[in-house]
Amino acid sequence: MSYSFEDLTVGLTEKTTNIVTEDDVHTFAGVTGDTNPVHLDADYAATTSFEKPIAHGMLAAGFISAAIGTKLPGAGCIYLEQSLKFRAPVFIGAEVTTTVTVKDLNERRRRATIETVCTVDGKKVVTGEALIMIP
């Protein structure tokens, strides 16, 4: 689904759900070059406060990008800004629910401010805000 600017209202919300797999983490590392062992090496991760490998924070942020680009507002929108706060680790096997909500609309510039939240088991793991241009 895609929304035109005229269809958007403050409070409009869409959600997506993704399960983080070990393959996702390894693929993300391969694409980005972020081979930090906390993501890829169980023995190393066992020595950290997380005790097991964690997904890259930017992998979860990618779920936000997907929700914005495919759900709200959807096809054709252009990312202008994104703030992020990484609040808790995301472990392999976690089900991540991404919620994007229209927070503000600038009609003159055709821009939407979107609140972005990723949760795992109801706990916020990534929060932020995006500024999106709507064609």
HELIX and SHEET records of a PDB file:
HELIX    1   1 PHE A    5  ASP A    7  5                                   3    
HELIX    2   2 GLU A   22  THR A   32  1                                  11    
HELIX    3   3 PRO A   37  LEU A   40  1                                   4    
HELIX    4   4 ALA A   42  ALA A   45  1                                   4    
HELIX    5   5 GLY A   57  THR A   70  1                                  14    
SHEET    1   A 5 THR A  13  ILE A  19  0                                        
SHEET    2   A 5 GLU A  95  ASN A 106 -1                                        
SHEET    3   A 5 ARG A 111  VAL A 120 -1                                        
SHEET    4   A 5 LYS A 123  MET A 133 -1                                        
SHEET    5   A 5 ILE A  78  PHE A  86 -1                                        
END                                                                             
